[in-house]
Amino acid sequence: EVQLVESGGGSVQPGGSLRLSCTATGFTFDDSSVGWYRQAPGNECELVSSIGKDGSRYSAPAVWGRFTTSQDNTKNAVYLQMNSLKPEDTAVYYCAADHFFAGVIPWPKSGPTCTSLGADFGVWGQGSQVTVSS
């Protein structure tokens, strides 16, 4: 079965850090582009970051200098390291992978919901809640 499983979400105070993990079964990340999306209540689903299998990278301006995406092909896992977290980072975060996306350009920057985007392309994780609050 092809699937992505996320872990690492939780609650943290402003300024804190969290790392989300996403592991794949049924396929390998080294032949896929990967991305992280998030959706806060009342907001659209937005692309946080992506890594193309051609090596290209994208990060949303809202997370520049704070979030880092990495990939470990030996563990078939991708990670989203989130530092200096802010209350506005509170959202459900989803990892996604697509074999047919060569780079970062095809990744939609936003969509009505992450569920609807997930129906359009790729393989998606189940979502992880991240809450930033004092």
Secondary structure, 3 states (H helix, E strand, C coil): CCEEEEECCEEECCCCCEEEEEEEECCCHHHCEEEEEEECCCCCEEEEEEECCCCCEEECHHHCCCEEEEEECCCCEEEEEECCCCHHHCEEEEEEEECCCCCCCCCCCEECCHHHHHHHCCEECCCEEEEECC
